[in-house]
Amino acid sequence: MVALEVGHSQADAVCDMLSPTGFRISVWTDPWGKKRTVCATYPVVFFSSLITCLSELSSVALGGRVLSVSDEFFAEAFHLLLVEPAPSLKGQFGPNGALYSGWETRRHNPTYDWCIIKLGASGRIFGFDIDTTNFNGNEAPEASIEAFYDPLSNAPESTDIRWTEILPKVKLGPSSRHLFTIPNAPSATFVKLNMFPDGGIARFRVYGHVQAVMPEEPTELFDLAHVFAGGRVEFVSDQHFGIGSNLILPGRGTNMGDGWETKRSRLPGHKDWVIIRLAAPGFLEQVELDTAHFKGNFPESCEIHALASMSDMNWTVERSESENWTLILPRTKLGPHRQHYFQLENVEGTPFTHIKLTIHPDGGLKRVRILGRRADVGTAGALAVQVASVLREADSVPVSNFSNKPVFKTTIPVLPLTPEAFMPFGQVIQAYNDHTAVPKGTMITPANAGTANKFHKLALLAATYPDNTGATTGLSVYRCQPLKDVNENDRTTALAALERHSFTNQAFIPMGSGQGEGLVDSGHRYLVVVAKNGEDDRPDLKTLRAFVASAAQGIVYDTGIWHQPMTVLDKALDFTCVETQIGNGSKEDCEVVQLENGIRLRLP
């Protein structure tokens, strides 16, 4: 249903326009007689397309909650805000009668029942979904909605004079969804759902745009895509099992139902994508991609592009493919049921307003976090002014229009180590509590008469020394002292040198604490800094990546990968090193280069 607020004299004309469509029409006049509201039923499919770029302000996933209720004798009102659709509980009974997933009150109410809800975030309301699924013969016959805005209020009473009716009394039917839009609705913190006179409602969803909350300090790193910051999902190629707007919700969710999931593809080369408008133009740095609860249906890989545009984009499949996107995360493997962290590319000195996340070929993601800083004039100076000027002239602008020369990134974020992010440089060695979260293709078998699980061949040894060098493979132990040179103001440390081993891969496995010659109180984390080899046979600093590993993770550097000498944090830590070497201190065993670029690592 759509609610159109019009002048008193215009209502008849609107009714005449809608009547031929077959819509069910009702007219409500406000208490002052100045405006009339025309309501007409909306098709579910059409309404779904309207809410793609909206947030469900009332959802428990956003923090929405029921504050008070007039009655909930048969079924408690908290069900109204649940994420999942209402299941049928037919044939199941409790001490008060038949069970329902919804809100159901006693019979024979001489007035009406009400439920007061605090939205998960204050925002401008766009529409409602009043769902009576499974209530047939006991559904609420009619409903209305009131609201008011006051972020400082805690628990308003049902008789609070601030309540303003924003949806007049409308008729409801059995076991069906009733969909409404409210043009020009005010912002709200609280809503009151009234049902006349009593009965049951399964789900109640309030859709709208969140009132944005961003850090006051422009240089602060934050999630530019987050719903609370004002991020919006503007286009989704497919959302068969889970809607795209779930991607920017807070938290990690509770199951696959509160993520984004597309249907299975059957064609070679298929892909799905989602476009997110960032809360503000920003300088992007890193991304977190969470596949929590997606264990057998996570995407095989993904990539991310970015765009700068201050215009309202009327997205279509064709336009989302044709815009001048900049690749900021090349196609990268993903794994099941975990958070992935990646440093973004081609973003230095360039503000962006949108990102496009593409998954191959299909599957599900729980959350997307795009970390960056606002491109305010106070921090970006003339560059931000230039962006605003250029964007006034064109809908979308290539990256080259923003900057005349590339800017080298001198501060590298240190991100949590994951197998997928480290894959271009080597392997991560670790066990897994949840076997469904193990990287695809890993063999797991019981061992030691069932007292252990074996994760087979997580990495293989490799050596390419010439036969006449006398190189041998062996185990060594490194006792590493903790890093001391850390700037406590910004938590950065200098990256002074990188080394490589041109003829062998090299594994480092943390060792635990112990008495005697062991470390009584050993460290729990260490740095892993890597880069690929460049065309000049030196480290390619554009590929420089930094990670923090836990003592439960070992690492294997691929042959020829440049890496920082082993650097531990907080406390001393022992490592077992597995490598092949000649042992004479030659360049063939280890080559070291000193860096003079002023590169710093920002520690977590």
C-alpha positions in Angstrom: 0.0 0.0 0.0 1.2 3.5 -0.7 0.2 6.5 1.3 0.1 9.8 -0.5 -0.3 13.0 1.5 -2.1 15.6 -0.6 -4.0 18.8 -0.1 -7.7 18.6 0.7 -8.8 19.6 -2.8 -6.4 17.2 -4.5 -7.5 14.0 -2.9 -10.4 13.4 -5.3 -8.1 13.8 -8.4 -5.6 11.3 -7.0 -8.4 8.8 -6.3 -9.6 9.2 -9.9 -6.1 8.5 -11.1 -5.6 5.3 -9.0 -9.1 3.8 -9.5 -8.5 2.3 -13.0 -5.4 0.4 -11.6 -7.5 -1.9 -9.4 -5.8 -0.6 -6.2 -7.8 -0.7 -3.0 -8.2 3.0 -2.1 -9.0 4.7 1.2 -8.9 8.4 2.2 -8.0 9.8 5.6 -8.4 13.5 6.7 -6.2 14.9 9.4 -7.8 16.4 12.5 -7.4 19.9 11.2 -9.0 19.2 7.9 -6.1 20.6 5.9 -4.6 17.5 4.4 -6.0 14.1 3.2 -4.0 10.9 2.8 -4.8 8.5 0.0 -3.8 4.9 0.5 -3.5 2.2 -2.2 -2.3 -1.4 -2.0 1.3 -2.1 -3.3 2.3 -5.3 -5.0 4.9 -7.2 -2.9 7.4 -7.4 -5.8 7.3 -3.7 -6.5 7.6 -2.8 -2.8 10.6 -5.1 -2.5 12.4 -3.2 -5.3 11.7 0.1 -3.4 13.2 -1.0 -0.2 16.5 -2.4 -1.7 18.4 0.8 -0.8 16.6 1.3 2.6 17.4 0.1 6.1 15.0 -1.9 8.3 15.1 0.6 11.2 13.1 -1.6 13.5 15.1 -4.8 13.1 16.7 -6.5 16.1 19.8 -6.8 13.9 20.0 -3.0 14.0 19.2 -2.9 17.7 15.4 -2.3 17.5 13.5 -3.5 20.6 10.0 -3.5 22.1 9.8 -1.1 25.1 6.2 -1.7 26.3 3.0 -3.3 25.1 -0.7 -3.2 26.2 -1.1 -6.9 26.1 0.7 -10.0 24.8 -1.3 -12.9 26.4 -1.0 -15.4 23.5 2.3 -14.4 21.8 5.0 -12.0 22.9 5.6 -8.8 20.9 9.4 -9.3 20.5 8.6 -11.6 17.6 7.5 -8.6 15.6 11.1 -7.4 15.1 12.8 -10.7 14.3 14.8 -10.9 11.1 13.5 -14.3 9.8 10.1 -14.7 8.3 7.4 -16.0 10.7 7.4 -19.8 10.7 4.2 -21.8 11.0 3.7 -23.4 14.5 0.4 -25.0 13.5 -0.6 -27.8 16.0 1.7 -26.6 18.8 0.2 -25.3 22.0 1.4 -23.7 25.2 -0.3 -23.0 28.5 -2.2 -20.0 27.1 -3.3 -21.6 23.8 -2.0 -22.1 20.3 1.6 -20.9 19.6 2.4 -18.2 17.0 5.6 -16.5 16.0 4.2 -13.0 16.3 2.3 -10.7 18.7 -1.2 -11.8 19.7 -3.4 -10.2 22.4 -6.5 -11.3 24.3 -10.0 -11.2 22.7 -12.8 -8.7 23.3 -10.8 -5.5 23.7 -13.2 -2.6 23.9 -10.6 -0.1 22.6 -7.4 -1.2 21.0 -4.0 -2.7 21.7 -0.6 -1.0 21.2 3.1 -1.8 21.1 5.8 0.8 21.5 9.1 0.2 19.7 12.4 1.9 19.9 14.1 1.9 16.5 17.6 0.5 16.2 18.6 3.8 14.8 16.8 7.1 14.4 16.0 7.8 10.8 13.6 9.2 8.2 10.8 6.7 7.7 9.9 5.6 4.2 7.4 2.8 4.7 6.1 -0.2 6.6 5.5 -3.9 6.3 2.7 -5.2 8.5 2.7 -8.9 8.1 -0.1 -11.2 9.4 1.4 -14.5 8.2 -0.2 -17.5 9.8 -2.8 -15.4 11.6 -6.0 -16.5 9.9 -9.2 -15.9 11.9 -7.3 -14.2 14.7 -5.5 -11.5 12.7 -5.7 -7.9 13.7 -8.5 -6.4 11.5 -7.1 -2.9 11.4 -3.9 -1.0 12.4 -2.4 2.5 12.5 1.1 3.8 13.3 2.3 6.8 15.3 5.8 8.1 15.7 8.0 10.8 17.2 11.6 11.8 17.2 13.7 12.3 20.4 17.0 10.5 20.6 17.3 11.5 24.3 14.1 9.9 25.4 14.2 6.5 27.1 10.7 4.9 27.3 7.8 7.0 26.3 4.3 6.3 27.6 1.4 5.3 25.3 -0.3 8.6 26.2 2.7 10.8 25.4 1.5 14.0 23.7 4.4 13.8 21.2 2.9 10.8 19.3 1.9 11.8 15.8 -0.1 9.6 13.5 1.8 8.9 10.3 -0.2 6.0 9.0 -4.0 6.3 9.5 -6.2 3.3 10.4 -6.0 0.8 7.6 -7.6 -2.6 7.1 -5.6 -5.8 7.4 -6.3 -9.3 6.0 -5.5 -12.8 7.1 -2.0 -14.3 6.6 -0.7 -11.7 4.3 1.8 -8.8 4.0 0.5 -5.2 4.0 2.9 -2.8 2.5 2.9 1.0 2.8 5.1 3.9 1.8 4.9 7.3 3.6 6.1 10.2 1.4 7.7 13.1 3.3 7.4 11.3 6.7 9.3 12.8 9.6 12.4 11.4 11.3 11.6 9.1 14.2 13.2 7.4 17.2 10.1 5.6 18.4 7.0 4.1 16.7 3.8 2.9 18.2 1.9 0.1 16.4 -1.8 0.1 17.2 -4.2 -2.7 16.3 -8.0 -2.4 16.4 -9.4 -3.9 18.5 -7.1 -6.9 19.1 -5.7 -10.0 17.4 -2.4 -11.0 16.0 0.5 -9.6 13.8 3.4 -11.7 12.9 6.1 -9.2 11.8 6.4 -5.4 11.7 9.1 -3.8 9.7 9.9 -0.1 9.5 12.0 1.0 6.5 13.8 4.2 6.0 17.2 6.0 6.0 19.3 6.1 9.1 20.3 9.4 10.6 24.0 9.3 10.1 26.5 9.3 12.9 30.2 9.8 11.9 33.4 10.6 13.9 33.8 14.3 14.6 37.6 14.0 13.8 38.0 13.8 10.0 41.2 11.9 10.3 39.7 9.1 12.3 39.5 5.7 10.5 35.9 4.3 10.4 33.6 2.1 8.4 32.3 4.3 5.6 29.8 1.7 4.5 28.2 1.1 7.9 24.5 1.7 8.1 24.9 3.8 11.3 27.3 6.1 9.4 24.8 6.6 6.6 26.0 4.0 4.1 23.4 2.7 1.7 23.0 -0.3 -0.5 21.8 1.1 -3.8 21.8 -1.8 -6.2 21.9 -5.6 -6.0 22.1 -7.9 -8.9 20.4 -10.8 -7.0 19.1 -11.3 -3.4 17.2 -14.5 -3.7 18.0 -15.8 -0.2 19.2 -12.8 1.7 18.9 -9.0 1.0 21.9 -6.9 0.1 21.2 -4.2 2.8 22.2 -6.8 5.4 25.8 -6.4 4.4 26.2 -3.1 6.2 24.4 -4.0 9.5 26.3 -4.0 12.8 27.7 -7.1 14.3 28.3 -10.5 12.7 24.7 -11.7 12.8 23.2 -15.0 14.0 22.8 -17.2 10.9 22.8 -17.2 7.1 19.4 -15.4 7.2 20.8 -12.0 8.1 23.4 -11.9 5.3 23.4 -11.4 1.6 22.9 -14.6 -0.4 22.3 -15.1 -4.1 20.7 -18.0 -5.9 22.9 -20.8 -7.4 24.2 -20.0 -10.9 24.3 -22.5 -13.7 26.1 -20.5 -16.4 29.9 -20.3 -16.8 31.4 -16.9 -15.9 28.4 -15.9 -13.8 28.9 -13.2 -11.2 26.7 -11.2 -8.8 27.3 -7.8 -7.3 26.1 -5.1 -4.9 26.7 -1.4 -5.1 27.1 0.6 -1.8 27.0 4.3 -1.5 29.4 5.4 1.2 28.4 7.6 4.0 30.6 10.4 2.7 33.3 10.8 0.1 36.3 9.1 1.6 39.9 8.0 1.3 39.7 4.2 1.5 42.3 2.0 3.1 41.1 -1.5 3.9 38.2 -3.9 3.7 36.8 -6.6 5.9 34.7 -9.3 4.2 32.9 -11.6 6.6 31.5 -15.0 5.5 30.2 -15.9 8.9 27.8 -18.9 8.8 28.4 -19.3 5.0 30.3 -22.6 5.1 29.3 -24.5 1.9 27.9 -21.6 0.1 30.5 -18.8 0.4 31.7 -17.2 -2.9 34.7 -18.7 -4.6 36.2 -15.3 -4.9 35.4 -11.6 -5.1 36.7 -8.2 -6.3 35.9 -4.6 -5.4 35.8 -1.5 -7.6 35.2 2.1 -6.5 33.7 5.1 -8.1 33.5 8.9 -7.4 30.1 10.4 -8.1 28.1 13.0 -6.2 25.0 12.5 -8.5 22.1 10.3 -7.6 22.7 7.2 -9.7 19.7 5.5 -11.3 21.3 2.1 -11.2 20.5 -0.6 -13.7 22.4 -3.7 -14.6 23.8 -2.0 -17.7 24.8 1.2 -15.9 26.4 -0.7 -13.0 28.6 -2.5 -15.5 29.5 0.5 -17.7 30.5 3.1 -15.2 34.2 4.1 -15.0 35.0 2.0 -12.0 38.5 1.7 -10.4 39.7 -1.7 -9.3 40.7 -1.4 -5.6 40.8 -5.2 -4.7 41.8 -7.6 -7.5 39.9 -10.9 -7.7 40.7 -12.7 -4.5 39.9 -16.1 -3.0 37.5 -16.3 -0.1 37.1 -18.9 2.6 34.2 -20.2 4.7 32.8 -18.8 7.9 35.5 -16.2 8.8 36.5 -12.5 8.6 38.8 -11.7 5.7 41.0 -8.5 5.9 42.5 -6.9 2.8 44.5 -3.8 2.1 43.0 -1.9 -0.8 44.9 -0.8 -4.0 44.8 2.3 -6.2 43.2 4.4 -3.5 46.0 6.7 -2.3 45.0 10.3 -2.6 41.7 9.6 -4.4 38.3 10.1 -2.7 35.5 7.7 -3.6 31.7 7.7 -3.0 30.6 4.2 -4.1 32.0 0.7 -4.0 30.9 -2.3 -6.1 31.5 -5.7 -4.6 31.4 -8.5 -7.1 31.3 -12.2 -6.1 32.2 -15.1 -8.3 30.2 -17.1 -9.2 27.5 -16.7 -6.5 27.0 -17.4 -2.8 26.6 -15.5 0.5 28.4 -12.8 2.5 27.5 -11.7 6.0 29.1 -8.2 6.3 31.2 -5.7 4.3 33.3 -3.1 6.2 35.0 -0.4 4.1 37.5 1.4 6.4 38.7 4.9 5.4 38.7 8.5 6.3 36.3 11.3 5.3 37.6 13.5 2.4 36.9 16.7 4.3 38.6 20.0 3.2 40.2 20.1 6.6 42.2 17.0 6.0 42.3 16.7 2.2 42.9 20.4 1.5 42.8 21.4 -2.1 42.2 17.8 -3.3 38.8 17.7 -1.7 37.9 21.0 -3.2 39.1 19.7 -6.6 36.9 16.6 -6.2 33.8 18.7 -5.5 34.5 20.9 -8.5 35.1 18.1 -10.9 32.0 16.1 -9.7 29.8 19.1 -10.4 30.8 18.7 -14.1 30.3 15.0 -14.5 28.3 12.1 -13.0 31.3 9.9 -12.8 35.0 10.8 -12.9 38.0 8.6 -13.7 40.7 8.4 -11.0 43.2 10.3 -13.2 41.0 13.4 -13.0 41.7 13.8 -9.3 45.4 13.6 -9.2 48.2 14.4 -11.6 50.6 11.9 -10.2 50.4 8.7 -8.1 50.9 9.0 -4.4 53.1 6.4 -2.7 51.5 5.0 0.5 54.0 5.5 3.3 51.9 4.1 6.2 50.8 0.5 5.9 48.0 -0.9 8.0 48.7 -4.1 9.9 45.7 -6.4 9.4 44.8 -9.7 11.0 46.4 -12.7 9.1 44.1 -14.9 7.1 45.0 -17.7 4.6 43.2 -15.9 1.8 44.9 -12.5 2.2 48.3 -14.2 2.6 47.8 -16.5 -0.4 49.9 -14.4 -2.9 52.9 -14.6 -0.6 52.7 -18.0 1.1 50.7 -20.2 3.4 49.2 -20.0 6.9 49.7 -23.0 9.1 47.0 -23.5 11.7 44.4 -25.8 13.1 40.7 -25.1 13.1 38.1 -25.7 15.8 35.3 -25.7 13.2 36.2 -28.1 10.4 33.7 -26.5 8.1 35.8 -23.3 8.2 38.9 -25.1 6.9 40.1 -23.8 3.5 38.6 -25.8 0.7 40.6 -28.9 -0.4 42.3 -29.4 3.0 42.3 -33.0 4.1 41.4 -33.7 7.7 41.6 -37.2 9.3 41.4 -38.5 12.9 44.8 -39.5 14.3 46.4 -40.9 17.5 43.6 -43.4 18.1 41.0 -40.6 17.8 42.6 -38.2 20.3 43.8 -35.8 17.6 42.8 -34.4 14.2 45.3 -34.1 11.4 45.2 -31.2 8.9 47.3 -32.6 6.1 50.0 -30.9 4.1 49.0 -27.3 4.7 52.3 -26.4 3.0 55.0 -28.3 1.1 58.8 -27.7 1.4 60.5 -26.3 -1.7 64.1 -25.8 -2.6 65.8 -25.0 -6.0 69.5 -24.7 -5.0 71.9 -26.0 -7.6 73.1 -29.6 -6.8 76.7 -28.6 -6.2 76.0 -26.1 -3.4 75.7 -28.6 -0.6 72.4 -27.1 0.6 70.5 -29.1 3.2 67.1 -28.9 4.8 66.9 -28.6 8.5 65.2 -27.1 11.6 66.5 -24.0 13.4 65.1 -22.1 16.4 64.9 -18.3 16.5 64.4 -16.6 19.9 63.0 -13.2 19.0 62.9 -10.2 21.3 59.9 -7.9 21.2 59.8 -4.8 19.0 60.8 -1.6 21.0 60.7 1.2 18.4 56.9 2.0 18.5 55.6 5.6 18.4 52.9 5.4 21.1 51.1 8.5 19.7 50.0 6.9 16.4 51.0 3.3 17.1 53.4 3.1 14.1 56.9 1.7 13.7 59.4 2.0 10.9 60.0 -0.7 8.3 63.8 -0.6 7.8 64.6 -3.7 5.8 63.3 -6.6 3.8 65.0 -9.9 3.0 64.4 -12.8 0.7 65.5 -16.4 0.1 65.9 -17.0 -3.6 66.3 -20.8 -3.5 64.0 -21.9 -0.7 60.7 -21.3 1.0 60.9 -20.7 4.7 58.5 -21.7 7.5 58.2 -20.2 11.0 56.2 -22.0 13.6 55.7 -20.3 17.0 56.7 -22.3 20.1 55.0 -22.1 23.5 56.2 -21.3 27.0 58.1 -23.7 29.2 60.4 -24.1 32.2 64.1 -24.7 32.1 65.5 -23.2 28.9 62.1 -22.2 27.6 60.4 -18.8 27.8 58.4 -18.7 31.0 56.1 -16.0 29.7 56.2 -15.9 25.9 54.5 -13.6 23.4 51.2 -14.2 21.6 51.6 -12.3 18.4 54.1 -11.3 15.7 54.3 -9.2 12.5 54.4 -10.6 9.0 55.4 -8.1 6.4 55.7 -9.2 2.8 56.2 -7.9 -0.8 56.6 -9.4 -4.2 59.7 -8.9 -6.3 59.7 -6.0 -8.7 60.9 -5.6 -12.3 64.2 -4.0 -10.9 64.8 -7.2 -8.9 64.0 -5.3 -5.7 60.9 -5.3 -3.5 57.9 -4.0 -5.3 56.6 -1.7 -2.7 53.2 -1.3 -4.3 52.6 -5.0 -3.3 53.7 -4.4 0.3 51.3 -6.0 2.9 51.5 -6.2 6.6 49.7 -8.7 9.0 49.6 -9.5 12.6 49.7 -13.3 13.3 48.8 -15.0 16.6 50.9 -17.6 18.2 48.4 -20.2 17.0 49.4 -19.5 13.4 52.6 -20.4 11.6 53.6 -19.0 8.2 55.5 -20.2 5.2 57.1 -17.6 2.9 57.1 -18.7 -0.7 60.5 -18.9 -2.4 61.8 -15.4 -3.4 59.1 -13.5 -1.4 60.5 -10.4 0.3 59.7 -10.2 4.0 60.6 -8.4 7.2 63.0 -10.2 9.5 60.9 -12.0 12.2 59.5 -9.3 14.5 57.4 -10.1 17.6 55.2 -7.9 19.6 54.8 -7.3 23.4 57.0 -10.2 24.6 59.8 -12.5 23.5 58.8 -15.5 21.3 60.5 -18.6 20.1 60.0 -20.0 16.5 61.0 -23.2 14.9 62.2 -22.4 11.3 62.1 -25.0 8.6 64.3 -24.1 5.6 66.9 -25.3 3.2 70.3 -23.5 3.2 74.0 -23.7 2.4 74.8 -22.2 5.8 77.8 -20.1 4.7 76.0 -16.7 5.1 76.0 -16.1 1.3 73.5 -14.1 -0.7 72.1 -17.4 -2.0 70.9 -18.1 1.5 69.6 -14.7 2.4 69.6 -11.3 0.6 68.8 -8.2 2.6 67.9 -4.7 1.3 67.6 -1.5 3.4 64.6 0.7 2.7 64.9 4.4 2.6 61.3 5.3 1.7 60.2 6.3 5.2 57.6 3.5 5.3 55.8 3.0 8.6 53.6 0.2 9.8 50.5 1.1 11.8 50.0 -1.5 14.5 46.6 -2.7 15.7 
